[in-house]
């Protein structure tokens, strides 16, 4: 139950961040505003730091910033499934 809530909240925060990004693109045509960065950066750490180490264009940085939280959401979801099977084999 708690795993679904945590994963769901992370997914909702990611959707909100992506929505803020596209709304900002439509209104101001900026690359990345501070509100979007504040939502997406903590959700995508450490994966969104890869452009710092490997370099890349601004477009690649935006794609990584928008997609990196998906990796962490999948990791949390997978860990929850493994832990639920381990500690609650009959299905809590």
N, C-alpha and C positions, 0 to 999 in steps of 0.2 A: 504494500500500500504506500509506504513512505517513498519507495523507489519510483513509483509512478508519479508521485507528486513532485519529487525533485527533478526527474527527467522532463516532466511536463512544464515545470517552471523554467527550466533551462531552455526548452524549445520555444516557449512563449517569449522569453527575453530575446532569443535569437531572431524570431520573427519580427518582434518590435524593432530591433536594431536594423534589420534589413529594410523594413518599411520606412524607418526614419531616413535611411540612406537614400532610398529611391524618391521619397518625398523631397528631400533636400536637393537631389539632382534635378528634379522637375522645377523646383521653385527658384533656386539660386545658382544652379549649374556649378556648384563647388565640387571639389574632388572628394573630400571627407570632412565633415563638420565635427565639432568637439563632442556633441551629444551622441552621435553615432559611434564615435571612437570610445566614449565612456561605456557604452553598452556592449560593444563587440570585443573590445580589447580583453577584458577579464575573462570573457567566455572562451576566447580562442587561445589563451596562453597555454603552452609555450609555442604552439604551432605558428602563430602569427608573427613570431620573431624571426622566422627563417629568411625573409628578404634582407634582413640586416646582415646575415652571414653569407648568403649566396648572391646577393645583389638582385637586380631585376628592374623592370620598368614600373612606372606608376600604375599601369593597368594590372600587372601581376600582383602588386601590393594590395590593390583593392580587391582582387579576386581572392587572395589569401585571407585578407581581413574579413571578407564576407563568408568564406567557406570554412575557416578554421574552427569555429564553434561546433560545427557538425561532428568533427572528430571527437571532441570532448563529450558531446551529448551521446555519441555511440559508445564511447568508453564507459561512461557512467551507466548507461543502459545495460551494457554487457556485464559489468561488475555486479549490478543489482541482480541480474538473472543468475549469475554464478553463486552469489551469496544466498539468494533465496533458495536455490536447490540444495546448497550445503547445510543451511541452518533451519530450513523449513521443508523437509522432503515431502510431506503430505499435502502441501499447498495451503499456505496461510492466507 
